[in-house]
Amino acid sequence: MFDNVARRGGDQQTAGTQINEKSLRVIGSDLHVNERAEAYLRFPAGPQNVLTYETLRIWFRGRGPGWQEGDLQAFVKLGSDNDNFYLYRTPARSDTWEPEAIVDLETWRRLRAVAENRWLRGEPPSGAAECGTDETDAYVVCEGGYLVHLRDPGVNPPNLAAVQEISAGIYRVAETVSVPEAELWVDDIRLGDPVSRTGTAASIDARLAASDVGNLSLAYTRQNGQFRQINENPSYLGSNVLQAGGNLRLERFLPASLGLAAPLTVTYARTSINPELLSGTDLRGDALVGLRRPESWSATYTLSIQRSVPGRKWLTKGLVDPLSFSGALTQGRTTARIERGERQGAGTQCELPAADAAARIPPPARRTGEGPSSLASGE
């Protein structure tokens, strides 16, 4: 085959460079309206990810009657199987390869979101009659030459993140002329316009120390869904992580004569996920109505009060000095894709160690009644 020259109708004998290239020939017999003939390839290496490209480009050329009259159209199809697929069809000519068919992959994804929302709302399958198909038990959405066919949305839907098969063929849209046998040539299927989006990541750490009154620490990390290492695919999951903590010495605001130690400690953590795409799919998160975005936060407040300066009287030393009070309050909320929960707890504790109290209470003074003689012997 001669590159460009034969495709554009030039003279193969006088110009062009011969290259090792093969075209696909598809022949369909006795096609009626809304029927198609196709050749398909199921990828032997497993599902293929095409999310890193924006377009699919392909050359079509018909042969025989029906193409110039508009009865026949060429199509390309990506999908999981014969019941769950993306399809694009376009007119083809029998006298030239032009124009090149260019498929916008984003249009497929947008129409897929429409079908997915119908299914999530519990609506029955629809759209087959409007889009010219006979699968009444499938969710079908079409726009121009683009069509999405979704028969098993919860089992094996079409997915550009995991394309299992590709096919091309002939679609009969009208019957103005007799076409006993339709023939189509397909050449040079390729992906185009690589996605070029910048991945960003940011991290902030800060700490504030206010002498012996208190301190505050803060850590924040953010990554967008396009952030990735070299030779890795994007995760399509943006993340935000915030961690904060600090303590405050409340006794610094109380009279020193009280002799108290009252530290207040606060910790806070928050994590949120922004799904640009649902994990493992080609569905955009903002295209689905009512999608729960994973998020969680928790906060803990702890306060303890105890004596820091020993008392002077024996009653203060025995009963007040060993006494301590502590309290804690915990709050939090977690939101996942399929569940939502809240938690809250509080607790207080007051302690008076018996052993310490006995040790700190001084024994009463003993009187023997001997008076000076006892003192004299002690000397």
C-alpha positions in Angstrom: 0.0 0.0 0.0 1.2 3.5 -0.7 1.0 5.9 2.2 -1.2 9.0 1.7 -1.1 8.9 -2.1 -3.5 6.0 -2.5 -5.6 7.2 0.4 -5.9 10.7 -1.2 -6.5 9.5 -4.8 -3.0 10.1 -6.2 -1.1 8.1 -8.8 0.6 5.1 -7.1 3.0 4.8 -10.1 4.5 8.3 -9.9 4.6 9.2 -6.2 4.4 7.8 -2.7 6.5 5.6 -0.6 5.6 1.9 -0.2 5.2 0.8 3.4 4.3 -2.5 5.0 0.7 -1.8 5.9 -2.5 -3.9 5.8 -6.1 -2.9 5.7 -9.2 -4.7 7.0 -11.8 -5.8 4.6 -15.4 -6.3 5.9 -18.2 -7.8 3.7 -21.8 -8.0 4.7 -24.6 -9.6 2.8 -28.4 -9.0 2.9 -28.2 -6.1 5.5 -31.4 -4.4 6.5 -32.0 -1.2 8.3 -30.4 -1.0 11.8 -28.4 -4.2 11.1 -24.6 -4.3 11.1 -21.8 -6.5 9.9 -18.5 -6.3 11.8 -15.1 -7.8 12.5 -13.8 -7.8 16.0 -10.6 -8.4 17.9 -10.5 -9.4 21.6 -7.2 -8.3 23.0 -5.1 -11.4 23.8 -3.0 -9.3 26.3 -6.0 -8.4 28.4 -7.9 -5.2 28.9 -6.3 -2.0 27.5 -6.4 1.5 29.1 -7.0 4.3 26.7 -7.7 7.1 29.2 -4.4 8.7 28.5 -5.7 9.7 25.0 -8.4 12.1 23.9 -9.3 10.8 20.4 -9.4 7.7 18.3 -8.6 8.1 14.6 -9.5 5.8 11.8 -9.7 5.7 8.0 -12.8 4.2 6.2 -13.5 3.6 2.5 -16.5 1.9 1.1 -16.8 -0.1 -2.1 -19.9 -0.7 -4.2 -23.4 0.7 -4.0 -25.0 2.2 -0.9 -22.1 4.4 0.3 -22.5 7.4 -2.0 -26.3 7.2 -1.6 -26.1 7.3 2.3 -27.6 3.9 2.9 -24.5 2.6 4.6 -22.2 4.0 7.3 -19.0 2.8 8.8 -18.5 2.3 12.5 -15.9 1.5 15.1 -16.8 0.0 18.5 -14.9 -0.4 21.8 -16.4 -2.3 24.6 -16.5 -5.3 27.0 -18.7 -7.6 24.9 -21.4 -7.5 22.2 -24.0 -6.1 24.7 -21.9 -3.4 26.4 -20.0 -1.1 24.2 -19.2 2.4 22.8 -20.0 2.9 19.2 -19.2 5.7 16.7 -20.6 5.7 13.1 -19.9 8.0 10.2 -20.6 8.2 6.5 -17.9 6.7 4.3 -17.3 7.2 0.5 -16.4 4.8 -2.2 -14.3 7.2 -4.2 -11.9 8.5 -1.5 -10.5 7.7 2.0 -11.2 11.2 3.2 -12.3 12.6 5.6 -10.5 10.8 8.4 -12.9 9.7 11.2 -12.0 11.3 14.5 -13.7 9.9 17.6 -13.9 12.1 20.7 -13.5 9.7 23.6 -14.9 12.3 26.1 -18.3 12.2 24.4 -18.5 8.5 25.0 -17.7 9.1 28.7 -20.3 11.8 29.0 -23.1 9.7 27.4 -22.0 6.8 29.6 -22.7 9.0 32.7 -26.2 9.7 31.4 -27.0 6.0 31.2 -25.4 5.3 34.5 -27.5 7.9 36.3 -30.6 6.3 34.8 -29.6 3.0 36.2 -28.7 4.4 39.6 -32.1 6.2 39.8 -33.8 2.8 39.3 -35.3 3.7 35.9 -36.1 0.9 33.5 -33.9 0.3 30.4 -34.7 2.9 27.7 -33.4 4.7 24.6 -33.3 1.8 22.2 -36.1 3.1 20.0 -34.7 6.6 19.9 -31.2 5.4 18.9 -32.3 2.8 16.4 -31.5 -0.4 18.2 -33.7 -3.4 19.1 -32.2 -4.1 22.5 -35.2 -3.0 24.7 -33.5 -4.4 27.9 -30.5 -2.2 27.6 -29.8 1.4 28.5 -29.0 3.2 25.3 -27.9 6.8 24.9 -26.9 8.4 21.6 -25.8 11.8 20.2 -25.0 12.3 16.6 -22.9 9.4 15.5 -22.0 8.5 19.1 -23.9 5.7 20.9 -23.5 4.0 24.3 -25.1 0.5 24.8 -25.3 -0.6 28.4 -27.0 -3.9 29.1 -25.2 -5.1 32.3 -24.3 -1.8 34.1 -23.5 -3.6 37.4 -21.6 -6.5 35.9 -19.6 -5.8 32.8 -20.1 -2.2 31.5 -18.0 -0.6 28.8 -15.0 1.0 30.2 -12.2 3.0 28.5 -10.0 2.1 31.5 -10.3 -1.5 30.5 -11.2 -2.0 26.9 -11.6 -5.7 26.2 -12.3 -5.7 22.5 -12.4 -3.5 19.4 -14.5 -4.0 16.2 -15.3 -2.1 13.0 -17.9 -2.7 10.4 -20.9 -1.7 8.3 -24.2 -0.2 9.6 -27.3 0.0 7.4 -29.2 3.2 8.0 -31.6 3.3 5.0 -32.8 1.3 2.0 -33.0 3.6 -1.0 -30.9 1.4 -3.2 -30.4 -2.4 -3.5 -27.3 -3.6 -1.7 -26.9 -7.3 -2.0 -23.4 -7.2 -0.7 -21.8 -4.3 1.2 -18.0 -3.9 1.4 -15.9 -1.7 3.6 -12.1 -1.2 4.0 -10.7 -0.1 7.3 -7.2 1.2 7.8 -4.9 2.7 10.4 -6.8 2.6 13.7 -4.8 4.6 16.2 -5.1 6.7 19.3 -4.3 10.4 19.1 -4.0 13.6 21.2 -2.3 12.3 24.4 -3.7 13.7 27.5 -1.3 16.3 28.9 -2.4 17.4 32.4 -0.1 18.5 35.1 -0.1 16.6 38.4 0.5 18.7 41.5 1.4 17.9 45.1 1.9 20.2 48.0 3.0 19.8 51.6 3.1 22.3 54.5 4.4 21.8 58.0 4.3 24.5 60.6 4.9 24.7 64.4 4.3 27.5 66.8 5.8 27.6 70.3 4.6 30.2 72.8 7.2 29.8 75.5 5.9 27.7 78.3 2.2 28.7 77.6 1.5 26.3 74.8 2.4 25.1 71.3 0.6 24.4 68.0 1.7 22.1 65.1 0.1 21.8 61.7 0.7 19.5 58.7 -1.2 19.6 55.4 -0.7 17.4 52.3 -2.5 17.7 49.0 -2.3 15.8 45.7 -4.5 16.1 42.7 -5.7 13.1 40.7 -3.1 13.6 38.0 -0.1 13.3 40.3 2.0 10.3 39.6 5.6 9.0 39.5 7.5 8.5 36.3 6.1 5.6 34.2 3.0 5.3 36.3 -0.6 6.0 35.4 -2.5 8.7 37.3 -4.7 7.5 40.2 -7.5 10.0 39.3 -8.1 10.4 43.1 -7.2 13.7 44.6 -6.5 13.7 48.3 -6.3 16.2 51.1 -4.9 15.4 54.5 -4.8 17.8 57.4 -3.4 17.1 60.9 -3.2 19.6 63.7 -2.4 19.4 67.4 -1.5 21.6 70.3 -1.6 22.0 74.0 -2.3 25.0 76.3 -1.2 25.4 79.9 -4.3 26.8 81.4 -2.7 27.3 84.8 -0.7 30.2 83.3 -4.0 32.2 83.3 -4.9 31.3 86.9 -3.5 32.7 90.2 -0.2 31.0 91.1 -1.4 30.6 94.7 -3.7 27.8 93.6 -0.7 25.6 92.7 -2.4 23.8 89.9 -1.2 22.2 86.7 -4.0 22.2 84.0 -2.8 21.2 80.5 -5.4 21.1 77.7 -4.5 19.0 74.6 -6.3 19.1 71.3 -5.7 16.9 68.2 -7.5 17.1 64.9 -7.2 15.1 61.7 -9.2 15.3 58.5 -8.9 13.3 55.2 -10.9 13.8 52.1 -10.8 12.1 48.6 -11.9 13.9 45.5 -12.5 11.2 42.8 -11.9 12.6 39.4 -12.8 9.1 38.1 -14.5 6.3 40.0 -11.8 3.8 40.8 -11.2 1.4 38.0 -13.7 3.1 35.6 -13.9 5.9 33.1 -16.8 7.6 34.9 -16.2 11.1 36.1 -17.1 11.7 39.7 -18.8 15.0 39.1 -21.0 13.5 36.4 -22.9 11.2 38.9 -25.7 12.8 40.9 -25.5 12.2 44.6 -22.0 10.6 44.6 -20.6 10.3 48.1 -17.1 11.5 48.3 -15.0 9.7 50.9 -14.2 11.9 53.9 -13.4 11.5 57.5 -12.5 13.7 60.4 -11.8 13.3 64.1 -11.1 15.6 67.0 -9.9 14.8 70.6 -9.9 17.2 73.6 -8.1 16.2 76.8 -7.9 18.1 80.0 -6.2 17.1 83.2 -6.0 19.0 86.5 -3.7 18.3 89.5 -1.7 19.9 92.2 1.8 21.0 91.2 2.8 22.8 94.4 2.7 20.8 97.7 0.4 22.2 100.4 1.6 23.4 103.7 -1.0 21.9 106.0 -1.2 18.2 106.7 -4.8 18.0 105.5 -3.9 19.6 102.2 -1.0 17.3 101.7 -3.1 14.2 102.5 -6.3 14.9 100.6 -5.8 17.6 98.0 -2.2 17.1 96.7 -2.7 13.5 95.5 -6.1 14.3 94.0 -6.2 14.5 90.1 -8.9 15.0 87.6 -8.9 14.2 83.8 -11.5 14.3 81.1 -11.6 13.5 77.4 -14.0 14.2 74.5 -13.8 12.5 71.1 -15.8 13.4 68.0 -15.7 12.2 64.5 -17.5 11.4 61.2 -16.7 9.0 58.4 -18.3 9.1 54.9 -17.5 6.3 52.4 -19.0 5.4 49.0 -21.6 3.1 50.5 -21.9 4.1 54.1 -21.8 7.1 56.5 -21.2 7.1 60.3 -20.6 9.3 63.2 -18.9 8.7 66.6 -18.8 10.7 69.8 -17.5 9.8 73.2 -16.7 11.4 76.5 -15.1 10.3 79.8 -13.9 11.7 83.1 -11.7 10.3 85.8 -10.9 11.4 89.3 -8.2 9.7 91.4 -7.1 9.7 94.9 -4.4 7.1 95.4 -4.9 5.5 98.8 -1.3 4.5 99.3 -0.1 8.1 98.5 -2.7 9.6 100.8 -1.6 7.3 103.7 2.1 8.1 103.1 1.5 11.9 103.0 -0.6 12.2 106.2 1.9 12.7 109.0 1.3 10.6 112.2 0.0 12.5 115.3 2.6 13.5 117.9 2.9 11.2 121.0 3.2 12.4 124.5 4.9 10.2 127.1 4.4 12.5 130.1 8.0 12.3 131.2 8.7 15.8 130.1 12.2 17.2 130.8 13.7 13.8 131.8 12.9 12.5 128.3 14.6 15.5 126.7 17.5 15.1 129.0 18.0 11.5 128.1 17.7 12.4 124.4 20.5 14.9 124.8 
